[in-house]
Amino acid sequence: MTVKLSVQWLTVPAFGGRDFDTIYVTIVNSDDPAEDGGVFAQCVPVVKGLPEAKFAG
């Protein structure tokens, strides 16, 4: 699956949401500093992330 965004720079994606089927990406757009730090979220039910292991330590 490809999701096209109209921004120039993105950070590392992360899965979240109740079923880990939402991908979150923060936006870094060097052409428009007002958009820096924005968050893009897209439900992708064909792909799911995994929960983080709990810290044992």
KOLVEX-510461 format. One record per residue: residue in one letter; z, y, x of N, C-alpha, C in turn. Coordinates in steps of 0.2 Angstrom, whole numbers. Atoms other than C-alpha are relative to their C-alpha. Example, Ala and Ser with C-alpha at 12.3 -4.5 7.8 and 13.67 -1.06 7.14 Angstrom:
KOLVEX-510461
LOVEX_A_0_-6_4_39_-22_62_0_6_4;
LOVEX_S_-1_-6_-4_36_-5_68_3_5_-4;
end
This chain:
KOLVEX-510461
LOVEX_M_0_-6_4_0_0_0_0_6_4;
LOVEX_T_0_-6_-3_-4_17_6_2_6_-4;
LOVEX_V_-2_-6_4_4_33_0_-2_6_4;
LOVEX_K_3_-6_-3_-5_49_5_4_6_-2;
LOVEX_L_-4_-6_1_5_65_7_-3_6_3;
LOVEX_S_4_-6_-2_-1_83_9_4_4_5;
LOVEX_V_-4_-4_-6_11_87_24_-2_-3_6;
LOVEX_Q_3_2_-7_7_86_42_5_-5_4;
LOVEX_W_-5_4_-4_23_78_50_5_-3_-5;
LOVEX_L_-5_3_3_35_65_43_5_-4_5;
LOVEX_T_-5_4_-4_51_56_49_-1_-7_-1;
LOVEX_V_0_7_1_55_38_49_2_-2_-7;
LOVEX_P_-2_2_7_55_30_32_6_-4_-1;
LOVEX_A_-6_4_1_70_22_24_-1_-2_-7;
LOVEX_F_0_2_7_71_11_9_7_1_-3;
LOVEX_G_-7_-1_3_85_14_-4_-1_-1_-7;
LOVEX_G_0_1_7_88_14_-22_4_-6_-2;
LOVEX_R_-3_6_2_96_1_-33_-2_-6_2;
LOVEX_D_3_6_-2_84_-12_-29_-4_0_7;
LOVEX_F_4_-2_-6_78_-5_-12_-7_0_0;
LOVEX_D_7_-1_1_61_-2_-19_-2_7_0;
LOVEX_T_2_-7_-1_61_17_-16_0_1_7;
LOVEX_I_0_-2_-7_55_23_0_1_8_1;
LOVEX_Y_-2_-7_-1_62_40_6_-2_2_7;
LOVEX_V_3_-3_-7_54_51_20_2_7_0;
LOVEX_T_-1_-7_-1_60_68_26_-6_3_2;
LOVEX_I_7_-4_-1_46_81_28_2_5_6;
LOVEX_V_0_-5_-5_43_91_44_-7_2_0;
LOVEX_N_7_-3_1_28_102_41_0_6_5;
LOVEX_S_0_-5_-5_25_113_57_-4_6_-3;
LOVEX_D_4_-6_2_13_124_47_4_4_-5;
LOVEX_D_-4_-4_5_26_129_34_7_-2_0;
LOVEX_P_-7_2_-1_44_129_40_4_0_-6;
LOVEX_A_-4_0_6_50_133_22_0_-7_-3;
LOVEX_E_0_7_3_46_114_18_4_-4_5;
LOVEX_D_-4_5_-5_55_107_33_6_-2_-3;
LOVEX_G_-6_3_3_69_96_28_-1_-3_-7;
LOVEX_G_1_2_7_62_92_11_0_-8_0;
LOVEX_V_0_7_0_63_74_5_-5_-3_-5;
LOVEX_F_5_3_5_49_63_-3_3_-7_-1;
LOVEX_A_-2_7_2_53_48_-13_-5_-3_-4;
LOVEX_Q_5_4_4_41_35_-20_2_-7_-1;
LOVEX_C_-2_7_1_45_19_-29_-6_-4_2;
LOVEX_V_5_4_-3_35_5_-21_2_-7_-2;
LOVEX_P_-2_7_3_39_-11_-32_-3_-6_4;
LOVEX_V_3_6_-4_27_-22_-21_4_-1_6;
LOVEX_V_-3_0_-6_38_-19_-6_7_2_-1;
LOVEX_K_-7_-1_1_57_-20_-5_3_0_7;
LOVEX_G_-4_0_-6_69_-15_9_6_-5_-1;
LOVEX_L_-6_4_0_85_-25_14_6_5_1;
LOVEX_P_-6_-3_-1_103_-19_13_2_0_7;
LOVEX_E_-3_0_-7_111_-14_29_6_-5_0;
LOVEX_A_-5_4_-1_123_-26_36_7_4_0;
LOVEX_K_-6_-3_0_141_-21_34_3_0_7;
LOVEX_F_-3_0_-7_150_-15_50_6_-5_0;
LOVEX_A_-6_5_-1_162_-29_56_5_2_4;
LOVEX_G_-5_-2_-5_171_-19_68_5_3_2;
end
